[in-house]
Amino acid sequence: IHKAFRIFDTDNLIVVPFAGSSYDSNSCYSYASGVQLIDLFGDQLTARGVVPQHGQARRAIPHNGRLLTVSDDRVASFDIADRDHPKQKSSLAFVHKAYQSKVVGQAVAQISSDWWTDRSTLVISPLADPDRGHPLAEVDLQPLLKKSGDKCDYYYGNGFYDARLFANGTKLYMVWSEGYSYYYDGQNEQPKTAVAVFELADPYHPVLEGLARLDVPMGWSWYYDDYAWGYGWGSGPVSAGKSVVQHGSTIAVLTGMQPYYWYNDPSQPAPIPSVYLIDLSNPATPTVASSFPLPAGTNQTLLQTDGATLLSSHSVPLQSDPSKVKFYLDRFDISNPAQPQSSSPVNVPGSLLSFDHATHRGIFVDYKREILATSDYSECYSQG
């Protein structure tokens, strides 16, 4: 039994841990987790206040005039002398639901989200003990979010689900896409890219040095970065890159990539993969320094870095036989983000998988076309 109500006769109290979801008066979906307090006098039951919980509520036990609660990520103590208005006195977390992390100096920065409280935080822990429940510092990230434009403002504590973290000295860069194309500002406005810069020289007191919303369009590759192996881009090349990469104080964002199954859909606009360079050399004023399109072709791969050089690859069909292609390695010098320089494409034996700076050697993936005859869609699907 994960959640259990308890009856405490000497306190005339019933405690009911709960966690669930419901619709409010505006038909908006929300989550809640807590401990319902109920007075018990003879046969009379009276609902009193709710003790709010961070994480999914599990147990509640009265002790020396306090109510001790246990959720799936912390223990907390509440003063319930006024049972209609419980007051938290202390809390000890023993786990954080972290889904992004980055080492910054002698600290580890983690993005943690909780569906039950609809809250995301930046958790700073010591590098020597990153799993400790009590962090060095915790920053509420919700004020950084722009309202989605939807009346329900659906973030569910996870408005930073696609955020990327990067380190540069003692600075932490956080980059995320804002909103949905059909809700952003309540109109069909292209979502923006948001950037926040934190100074972690003193990990006990993180400082937000800069926050900007930039006109960098969101790309499908942003969402499917880690799933490109299964879906592929363009006509489906294997890609081990990322849609957002870093060199020093420069962030490169790849946009215009779409899953391969859109490429032959005439209702979808033809993709034009482009790279936007965000300059964070002045943390207070993040800016888009420049942008440039990737070479025309098919089978574009995501971005990789070799020092100040951006790497990608693409293919071009042969004029003599369009069923075959030549692959090319693309290189861009972004040491000056305001004036990126491209090098001549290099003919390579396949799409870029990885590049080793020490040996100046790359690993490339070649492809062989194979056509299998099937009787129907299900058989085709079963064969991958």
C-alpha positions in Angstrom: 0.0 0.0 0.0 1.7 3.2 -1.1 -0.8 5.6 0.5 -2.8 4.8 3.7 -5.1 6.8 5.9 -4.5 6.5 9.7 -6.8 7.1 12.7 -5.3 8.6 15.8 -7.9 8.3 18.5 -6.1 10.3 21.2 -5.8 13.3 18.8 -9.4 12.8 17.4 -7.7 12.9 14.0 -7.8 11.1 10.7 -5.0 11.7 8.2 -5.6 10.8 4.5 -2.6 11.1 2.2 -3.7 11.7 -1.4 -2.3 12.5 -4.9 -4.3 13.0 -8.0 -5.6 15.3 -10.7 -8.8 17.2 -11.4 -10.4 20.0 -13.5 -11.0 23.4 -11.9 -13.9 25.8 -12.6 -12.1 27.0 -15.8 -11.9 23.4 -17.1 -8.1 23.5 -16.5 -6.3 20.3 -15.6 -4.2 20.4 -12.5 -2.3 18.0 -10.1 -2.4 18.0 -6.3 -0.7 16.1 -3.6 -1.2 16.5 0.2 -2.6 15.1 3.4 -6.3 15.8 4.2 -6.9 16.4 7.9 -10.3 15.2 9.3 -11.6 15.7 12.8 -13.2 12.6 14.4 -15.5 13.0 17.4 -17.8 10.0 17.9 -19.6 9.5 14.7 -19.0 13.1 13.5 -16.5 13.7 10.7 -15.3 17.2 9.8 -13.0 18.0 6.9 -10.3 20.5 8.0 -7.3 21.8 6.1 -4.9 20.1 3.6 -1.2 19.7 4.4 0.5 20.4 1.0 3.1 18.0 -0.2 6.1 18.3 -2.5 6.2 15.0 -4.4 3.5 12.3 -4.0 2.2 12.1 -0.5 2.8 8.7 1.2 2.4 8.9 5.1 1.5 11.2 7.9 2.1 10.7 11.7 1.3 13.1 14.6 4.3 13.6 16.9 4.7 16.0 19.9 2.2 18.5 18.6 3.5 18.3 15.0 2.4 16.3 12.0 5.3 14.5 10.2 4.7 13.8 6.6 6.5 11.6 4.1 6.3 12.0 0.4 8.3 10.2 -2.3 11.1 12.8 -2.1 11.1 14.4 1.4 10.1 14.5 5.1 8.4 17.6 6.4 7.1 18.8 9.8 3.9 20.9 10.1 2.2 22.8 13.0 -1.4 21.7 12.9 -2.6 23.5 16.1 -4.9 25.3 13.6 -6.1 22.4 11.6 -7.7 24.6 9.0 -4.4 26.3 8.3 -1.4 23.9 8.7 2.0 25.7 8.7 5.2 24.0 7.5 8.0 24.2 10.1 10.8 22.3 8.4 11.5 20.1 5.4 14.3 17.7 4.5 14.6 16.5 1.0 16.4 13.2 0.3 16.1 13.2 -3.5 15.6 15.6 -6.4 13.8 14.7 -9.7 16.6 16.0 -11.8 16.5 15.5 -15.6 19.3 17.9 -16.7 22.6 18.4 -14.9 25.9 20.2 -15.6 29.1 20.5 -13.6 30.1 24.1 -13.0 33.4 24.5 -11.1 33.1 22.6 -7.9 29.3 22.4 -8.0 26.6 20.5 -9.9 23.6 22.4 -11.3 20.4 20.4 -11.8 17.0 21.2 -13.2 14.4 19.6 -11.0 10.6 19.6 -11.6 7.6 18.5 -9.5 4.2 17.8 -11.2 2.4 18.0 -7.9 3.4 21.6 -7.0 3.7 22.8 -10.6 7.2 24.1 -9.9 10.7 23.8 -11.4 13.8 24.7 -9.6 17.6 25.0 -10.3 19.3 22.9 -7.6 22.9 23.5 -6.8 24.8 20.7 -5.0 28.5 20.2 -4.2 30.4 18.2 -6.8 31.8 15.9 -4.1 28.2 15.0 -3.0 25.8 15.6 -5.8 23.1 13.3 -4.5 22.7 15.0 -1.1 19.1 15.8 -0.3 19.8 19.2 1.1 21.3 21.4 -1.7 23.7 24.3 -1.3 21.0 26.5 -3.0 17.7 26.2 -4.8 16.4 28.8 -7.3 12.7 28.9 -8.3 12.6 28.9 -12.1 8.9 29.6 -12.6 9.4 33.5 -12.7 11.6 32.9 -15.8 8.8 31.4 -17.8 6.7 33.5 -20.2 2.9 32.8 -19.9 2.0 30.3 -22.7 -1.1 32.3 -23.8 -3.3 29.3 -23.1 -5.9 30.1 -20.4 -4.7 27.1 -18.4 -1.0 27.9 -18.9 -0.1 24.3 -19.2 3.4 23.8 -17.8 2.7 21.2 -15.1 5.9 22.1 -13.3 7.9 21.2 -16.4 8.1 24.3 -18.5 11.9 23.6 -18.8 11.4 20.0 -20.1 13.5 20.8 -23.2 16.1 23.0 -21.4 19.8 22.6 -22.1 22.6 23.4 -19.6 26.1 24.6 -20.5 29.0 25.7 -18.3 31.6 28.4 -19.0 33.9 28.9 -16.1 31.7 29.7 -13.1 28.8 30.7 -15.3 25.8 28.4 -16.1 23.9 28.9 -19.4 20.4 27.6 -19.6 18.7 27.6 -23.0 15.1 26.5 -23.7 12.3 27.0 -26.2 9.3 29.0 -25.0 5.7 28.0 -25.7 3.9 26.2 -28.4 3.5 27.6 -31.9 -0.3 27.4 -31.6 -0.4 29.0 -28.1 2.5 31.4 -27.9 1.1 34.9 -27.1 -2.3 33.4 -27.8 -1.6 33.7 -31.6 0.2 31.7 -34.3 3.4 33.4 -33.4 6.7 31.5 -33.8 8.0 30.5 -30.3 11.2 32.1 -29.2 14.3 30.8 -27.6 15.0 31.8 -24.0 18.4 32.1 -22.5 19.3 32.6 -18.8 22.8 33.2 -17.4 23.6 32.4 -13.8 26.8 33.2 -11.9 27.8 30.3 -9.6 31.1 31.7 -8.2 29.4 31.4 -4.8 27.3 28.2 -5.2 25.5 29.1 -2.0 24.1 32.2 -3.6 23.5 31.8 -7.4 23.0 35.1 -9.2 20.8 35.5 -12.3 22.9 37.8 -14.5 20.9 37.8 -17.7 17.6 36.7 -19.2 16.5 37.2 -22.8 13.9 35.9 -25.2 15.4 35.8 -28.6 14.0 35.5 -32.1 15.4 32.1 -32.7 12.7 29.7 -34.0 12.1 26.4 -32.4 13.0 23.3 -34.5 11.7 19.8 -34.4 15.2 18.5 -33.7 15.1 20.5 -30.4 12.5 18.0 -29.1 13.9 14.8 -30.7 17.6 15.4 -30.1 18.1 12.2 -28.2 15.8 10.2 -30.4 17.3 10.9 -33.8 18.6 7.3 -33.8 15.0 6.1 -34.1 13.5 8.8 -36.2 16.3 10.2 -38.3 16.4 13.6 -40.0 15.9 14.5 -43.6 15.7 11.1 -45.3 16.7 9.4 -42.1 20.5 9.5 -41.5 21.9 8.2 -38.3 22.9 11.3 -36.3 24.8 11.6 -33.0 24.8 15.4 -32.8 22.7 17.9 -30.9 20.5 20.7 -32.0 22.1 23.1 -29.4 25.8 23.1 -28.8 28.4 25.5 -27.2 31.8 27.0 -27.7 32.8 29.2 -24.8 30.3 32.1 -24.6 28.7 31.2 -27.9 25.6 28.9 -28.2 24.7 27.5 -31.6 21.1 26.5 -32.2 20.1 24.4 -35.2 16.6 25.1 -36.5 14.5 24.0 -39.6 15.1 20.3 -39.1 12.0 18.0 -39.4 11.4 14.3 -38.9 12.0 12.3 -42.1 8.4 11.3 -42.5 7.5 15.0 -43.2 9.8 15.4 -46.1 7.5 13.9 -48.7 4.4 15.6 -47.3 3.3 18.4 -49.7 1.2 20.0 -47.0 4.4 20.8 -45.0 6.8 23.6 -46.0 10.2 22.6 -47.3 12.6 22.7 -44.4 15.6 25.1 -44.5 18.0 24.1 -41.8 19.8 27.1 -40.3 22.2 27.8 -37.5 21.7 30.8 -35.1 24.7 31.9 -33.0 23.8 33.4 -29.6 26.5 35.6 -28.0 26.7 35.5 -24.2 30.0 37.3 -23.8 28.0 40.1 -22.1 25.8 38.0 -19.7 23.4 40.9 -19.0 22.4 41.2 -22.7 22.3 37.9 -24.6 22.0 38.6 -28.3 21.7 36.8 -31.6 25.1 37.5 -33.2 24.4 36.0 -36.6 22.6 33.2 -38.5 23.4 31.2 -41.6 21.8 28.4 -43.6 23.3 24.9 -43.9 24.3 23.8 -47.4 21.4 22.8 -49.6 20.9 19.0 -49.8 19.4 16.1 -47.9 20.4 13.9 -45.0 21.6 16.8 -42.9 22.9 15.7 -39.5 22.8 17.6 -36.2 25.6 19.7 -34.8 28.9 18.6 -33.3 31.9 20.8 -32.2 35.6 20.5 -32.6 36.9 23.5 -30.6 35.5 26.6 -32.3 34.5 24.6 -35.4 30.9 23.5 -35.9 30.6 20.2 -37.7 27.6 18.7 -39.7 27.1 16.8 -42.8 24.7 16.5 -45.7 24.3 14.7 -49.0 23.7 15.7 -52.6 22.1 13.4 -55.2 24.2 12.5 -58.2 23.1 14.1 -61.4 23.8 10.9 -63.3 21.8 8.7 -60.9 19.5 10.5 -58.4 19.1 7.3 -56.4 22.6 7.7 -55.2 24.2 10.5 -53.2 27.6 12.0 -52.3 28.1 13.0 -48.6 29.9 16.1 -47.5 31.4 17.2 -44.2 30.5 20.9 -43.4 32.7 23.0 -41.2 32.0 26.5 -39.8 34.4 28.6 -37.7 32.4 30.3 -34.9 35.3 31.8 -33.0 33.7 35.2 -33.9 30.0 34.6 -33.6 29.2 37.8 -35.4 31.1 36.7 -38.5 31.1 32.9 -38.8 33.3 31.5 -41.6 32.5 28.4 -43.6 35.1 26.1 -45.1 34.7 24.2 -48.4 32.7 21.0 -48.0 34.8 17.8 -47.9 33.6 14.7 -49.7 33.3 11.9 -47.1 32.1 8.3 -47.3 28.9 8.8 -45.3 27.0 10.9 -42.7 29.0 12.2 -39.7 28.8 10.1 -36.6 31.7 11.5 -34.6 35.0 13.4 -34.9 38.2 13.0 -32.9 40.1 16.3 -32.5 43.4 14.6 -31.4 43.7 12.5 -34.5 41.7 14.7 -36.9 39.8 11.6 -37.9 36.1 11.1 -38.2 33.7 8.2 -38.2 31.1 8.2 -40.9 28.1 6.0 -41.6 27.5 4.6 -45.1 24.1 3.3 -46.3 22.8 0.6 -48.5 19.3 0.9 -50.0 17.2 -2.2 -49.6 13.6 -2.6 -50.9 11.5 -5.3 -49.3 8.2 -6.4 -50.8 5.3 -6.6 -48.4 1.6 -7.4 -48.8 0.2 -4.6 -46.5 1.1 -1.8 -44.2 1.2 -4.0 -41.0 3.8 -6.3 -42.6 5.8 -3.3 -43.7 5.7 -1.8 -40.2 6.7 -5.1 -38.5 9.8 -5.2 -40.6 10.9 -1.8 -39.4 
